[in-house]
Amino acid sequence: MLICSQVSREGVRTQMGKGRLEAFSDGVLAIIITIMVLELKVPHGSDLAALRPLIPVLLSYVLSFVFLGIYWNNHHHLLQAIRHVNGRILWANLHLLFWLSLIPFVTGWMGENHFSALPVALYGIVLLCAAIAYFILTRSLISHHGKDSVLAIALGADFKGKVSVVFYAIAIPCAFVNSWFACALYIMVAVMWLIPDRRIEKTLSQ
């Protein structure tokens, strides 16, 4: 009991570092990408015609790889702007990783079914939930570090994050009307995030 009370008091006085959270998140994202790669089946033929059936699978893989790269990049920048974490942040981060871990499944289903309506819609639902989870993570970080923190100043109103959620919400029902239009909206979101966003870098350098 004495040891437990001492540990408890030490936990109150000290802040949890971000190192383990960053390492764990990087590891999970690496595994997610590896799983997606393993879903790419090697064709039996040796000519270009043998690759034709794999085009939808490859396209869905490229799109998902870009999204995962965007999340990894932005997650890295988030953690550069903070000093420590708490239990709420740990759970918010796990919540984000949960939705990202479903990307290999929806990617494979969408590619194998040549971008048909339901798989494309489910892909959008996972992207939407991941975007919401990322927003929750950023709010948890800002709540922990304060509205005057580097992260809060850098993110500002988070216009791109809000627009992404709107695009996903529009794309999901559109998938049942025209799945390619829904995919175009997903691509628009990816392109929007691929444009360099150096808000955090600029704020940290000041």
C-alpha positions in Angstrom: 0.0 0.0 0.0 2.8 2.4 0.8 4.5 1.7 -2.5 1.2 2.2 -4.4 0.6 5.5 -2.6 4.1 6.7 -3.4 3.7 5.8 -7.1 0.3 7.6 -7.1 1.8 10.7 -5.7 4.7 10.6 -8.2 2.2 10.2 -11.0 0.4 13.4 -10.0 3.7 15.3 -9.9 5.1 14.1 -13.2 3.7 14.2 -16.7 3.6 11.2 -19.0 6.1 11.5 -21.9 5.0 11.3 -25.5 7.8 8.9 -26.6 5.9 5.6 -26.2 2.8 7.0 -27.8 4.8 8.1 -30.8 6.7 4.8 -31.1 3.5 2.7 -30.7 1.6 4.8 -33.3 4.5 4.6 -35.8 4.6 0.8 -35.3 0.9 0.4 -35.8 0.9 2.5 -39.0 3.8 0.5 -40.4 1.9 -2.8 -39.7 -1.2 -1.4 -41.4 0.8 -0.5 -44.6 2.5 -3.9 -44.5 -0.9 -5.7 -44.3 -2.1 -3.7 -47.3 1.0 -4.7 -49.3 0.4 -8.3 -48.6 -3.1 -8.0 -50.0 -1.6 -7.3 -53.5 -1.6 -10.8 -55.1 1.2 -11.6 -57.5 -0.3 -12.4 -61.0 0.3 -15.8 -62.5 1.1 -14.5 -66.0 4.3 -12.8 -67.1 2.8 -10.2 -69.5 1.1 -6.9 -69.0 -2.3 -8.4 -69.6 -1.9 -10.4 -66.4 -1.7 -7.1 -64.5 -5.0 -5.7 -65.8 -7.3 -7.5 -63.3 -5.1 -6.0 -60.5 -5.6 -2.4 -61.6 -8.6 -1.7 -59.3 -6.7 -3.3 -56.3 -3.6 -1.3 -57.1 -5.6 2.0 -57.4 -7.3 1.4 -54.1 -3.9 0.6 -52.5 -2.3 3.8 -53.8 -5.2 5.9 -52.5 -5.1 4.3 -49.0 -1.3 4.5 -48.9 -1.6 8.3 -49.6 -4.2 8.6 -46.8 -2.1 6.7 -44.3 1.0 8.8 -45.3 -1.0 11.9 -44.6 -2.1 10.7 -41.2 1.4 9.7 -40.3 2.8 13.0 -41.4 0.2 15.1 -39.5 0.4 12.8 -36.5 4.2 13.4 -36.4 3.7 17.2 -36.6 1.1 17.0 -33.8 3.5 15.3 -31.5 6.3 17.7 -32.3 4.1 20.5 -30.9 3.3 18.9 -27.6 5.4 18.1 -24.5 3.4 15.4 -22.7 0.3 13.3 -22.8 -2.4 12.0 -20.4 -4.8 9.1 -20.3 -7.5 10.9 -22.3 -4.9 11.5 -25.1 -3.8 7.9 -25.0 -7.4 6.7 -25.6 -8.0 9.3 -28.2 -4.9 8.1 -30.1 -6.1 4.5 -29.8 -9.5 5.6 -31.2 -7.7 7.0 -34.2 -5.6 3.9 -34.7 -8.6 1.7 -34.5 -10.2 3.3 -37.5 -7.0 3.4 -39.4 -6.5 -0.3 -38.8 -9.7 -0.9 -40.7 -8.3 0.7 -43.9 -6.7 -2.5 -45.2 -10.0 -4.3 -45.0 -12.1 -1.6 -46.8 -9.3 -1.0 -49.3 -9.2 -4.7 -50.2 -12.9 -5.0 -50.5 -13.2 -1.9 -52.6 -10.5 -3.0 -55.0 -11.6 -6.6 -55.3 -15.2 -5.4 -56.2 -14.0 -2.8 -58.7 -15.2 0.2 -56.7 -18.8 -0.9 -56.5 -21.3 1.2 -54.4 -21.3 -0.5 -50.9 -17.5 -1.0 -50.6 -16.9 2.6 -51.7 -19.5 3.9 -49.2 -17.9 1.8 -46.4 -14.5 3.1 -47.3 -15.9 6.6 -46.9 -17.4 5.7 -43.5 -14.0 4.5 -42.3 -12.3 7.7 -43.6 -15.0 9.8 -42.0 -14.6 8.1 -38.6 -10.8 8.4 -38.8 -11.2 12.1 -39.6 -13.5 12.6 -36.6 -11.1 10.6 -34.4 -8.2 12.8 -35.5 -10.2 15.9 -34.7 -11.0 14.4 -31.2 -7.2 13.8 -30.7 -6.3 17.3 -31.6 -9.0 18.7 -29.3 -7.7 16.4 -26.5 -4.2 17.7 -27.1 -5.3 21.3 -27.1 -7.4 20.8 -23.9 -4.3 19.3 -22.2 -1.8 21.9 -23.3 -4.1 25.0 -23.2 -5.6 27.3 -25.8 -2.5 29.4 -25.8 -0.2 26.4 -26.6 1.8 26.1 -29.8 -0.5 23.4 -31.1 -3.6 25.5 -30.6 -2.1 28.5 -32.3 -0.8 26.4 -35.2 -4.1 24.6 -35.9 -6.3 27.6 -35.5 -9.8 26.9 -36.8 -8.6 23.7 -38.6 -10.4 24.6 -41.8 -9.1 21.6 -43.8 -10.1 19.1 -41.1 -13.7 20.4 -41.1 -13.9 20.5 -44.9 -12.6 16.9 -45.0 -15.5 15.7 -42.8 -18.0 17.5 -45.0 -16.6 15.9 -48.2 -16.7 12.4 -46.6 -20.3 13.0 -45.4 -21.3 14.0 -49.0 -19.3 11.2 -50.7 -20.9 8.3 -48.6 -24.5 8.6 -49.9 -23.2 9.6 -53.4 -21.4 6.3 -53.6 -24.8 4.6 -54.1 -25.5 7.0 -57.1 -22.1 7.2 -58.6 -19.2 5.4 -56.9 -16.6 7.1 -59.1 -17.9 10.6 -58.0 -17.5 9.5 -54.4 -13.9 8.3 -55.1 -13.3 11.7 -56.8 -14.3 13.4 -53.5 -11.9 11.1 -51.6 -9.1 12.0 -54.0 -9.9 15.8 -53.6 -9.5 15.4 -49.8 -6.2 13.6 -50.3 -4.9 16.3 -52.7 -6.0 19.0 -50.3 -3.9 17.5 -47.5 -1.0 16.7 -49.8 -0.5 20.5 -50.3 2.2 21.4 -47.8 0.8 22.7 -44.5 3.6 24.1 -42.5 1.5 25.8 -39.8 3.0 23.8 -36.9 6.5 24.1 -38.4 6.2 27.9 -38.7 4.8 28.2 -35.2 7.6 26.1 -33.7 10.3 28.0 -35.5 9.0 31.4 -34.1 
